[in-house]
């Protein structure tokens, strides 16, 4: 790196931020160099220092996020400054199977976006979608394919991300979208101020699958069709450790199981990214109660968004109810770094004000003795996911018809 007296004021500030990050990360993380060595971390920071003059401030924030993500610790993450989020695309995306589709959009852009709802996006400004997805995976959990499928939308809606990827080689943003005949249409879509933008609109003739309605809440209901009835439990929220928040939810589920003896039980954990670990003890008690009820079979729906305490929750229901895990692999393995503090441990880089959340503990998960560990009693790098018993992915054809492919498999078996 050039000597300090040759650096611009801007470069000096970024160097100060990187050195502060280096110091604080090693001081605060319980096992800072788990997968990436100290030497490699230092090398990455030095290489980034050399590129400061060639990168925008937003690009610098993505580079920092990439370095932190390389530690493969989903509880240690860097978030960009406010400037990264000032402009957005007025639509979301969803990955169905292995393809990326335009999904929910802001109501003010309905006329523009409705014709492209659930149409496949194959490139942006000529940059292939595969490359875009690879760059997005570098920002979250580079070694977990399934997690990156679920969080692609966290990056995709940001023009700043597209610029970092390389889409800024031309003005504006032209999306390459396939029509019904799989022919490419070039569609210019706007980047707009973030204020007031929501992602909750879709065509009036489209029926959103029940499991996708209000997916961030907890609910229990009995559903019946020509194939029979089942108790459906959507368990997504674990953000509070106050058990009162879960009592009504679990009580409702218990009453439904008693009212409909012999039905299937479907526990949907696909949108559960974890939370307070003490919830699993409460869930374990309920699983033991439900075990005494006449349930035909228990199915646990899993996917790449599941991590942290949600992995233990899967274990609780699978073991307690002899459940069958159906869906896709999870976003994390049984053991994980985590947070023992509330609020979470966080630092702010002094100049850019980039926030970096840093894990402060190691959580071995339930039954750690069952799993292969390295000499530090931590899973190997390849131990990055928990596999389902039955592999089923969301299918675009099913989804367009308002069906959840994973739930459909359960109802047919």
Secondary structure by P-SEA (a helix, b strand, c coil): ccccccccaaaaaaaaaaaaaaaaaaaccccccccccaaaaaaaaaaaaaacccccaaaaaaaaaaaaacccccccccccccccccccccbbbbbcccccccccccccccccccccccccccccccccaaaaaaaaaaacccccaaaaaaacccccccaaaaaaaccccccbbbbbccccccbbbbbbbbbcccccccccccccccccccccccccccbbbbbbcccbbbbbbbccccccccccccaaaaaaaaaaaaacccbbbbbbcccccccccaaaaaaaaaaaaaaaccccbbbbbbccccccaaaaaaaaaaaaccbbbcccccccccbbbbbccccccccccccccbbbbbbcccccccccccccccccccccccccbbbbcccccccaaaaaacccaaaaaaaac
